[in-house]
Amino acid sequence: MQLIRHRETGGGQDWELTLGFPDARFAPYVNQYWEVKGTFPHTREHILPMGDLALMVNLGPDQLLEDRDDPGQVETFREAWISGLQHQHLTIASPHGSWLAGVRLTPEGAFRMQLGPAELADHVLDLDGVLGPRTGSLTDQLRSAPGPEARFGILEGVVETRIAVGQAWSSEIRWAMRQLDASQGGAPVAWMAAELGWTRQRFHAAFVDAVGLAPKLYARVLRFQEAIRTIGTATRPDLAAVAQTAGYYDQAHFNRDFRAFAGLTPGEYLRQRFEGPDLGFARID
């Protein structure tokens, strides 16, 4: 497994991020394994929708999830939870630092692992409600493991066990996802349904069941994801060029979608994004 480590110290922060990337056998199901540990110069951050689902295990202090519509309402996560495919940002608070380990699953991985991507979409749920009572033992195993790579191995074992007995995507859904991925969300829904010989209603229902979001909404997430990747770590990216590369009609379309997904303007994201190899996070305060 390929590992990347990134550490930041000074200025009120001392934290390390470790990323692990799966081999070809797990690549259709896992985008990455990750661990973050330490203290940050901020307590709140936005997690942007990046087209995957996140299974997270808390090995340290409590983590707080704010209600998007009412920031005064917070939910405390002490052990483990899973974030479904999102089409808006999440706001989390780590007032006492973080020690989290997890795996970012592709929509196909969540389906194959029998996690119910349609039920998880736009929700964050306690993991024991999804995986059952083994969640506590998973937390204990991860906490006692000697390091990030060992923890990633444990998480990969969970993935392997569940995909071994899970159902694969249909060939039709896999084909549709290839069209959307190749076109950065530009493939028309009506055309895909017609190519499959399905009605639009049948295609919509099958797609939501397998992926979690409606096809048009998922296509918008893919465009936003491409915009975040295109911006990358550039200091002064040409946002008009970013919009064009990601497939937006014009700058206004890009700005509108970016704020809807991120809760920030592109300029605010550039000022508040995390430094390092993992994209899609922005400091709030």
Summary of the structure (lengths in Angstrom):
residues: 285
radius of gyration: 18.7
end to end distance: 34.4
largest distance: 58.8
contacts: 913
relative contact order: 0.15
helix: 41%
strand: 24%
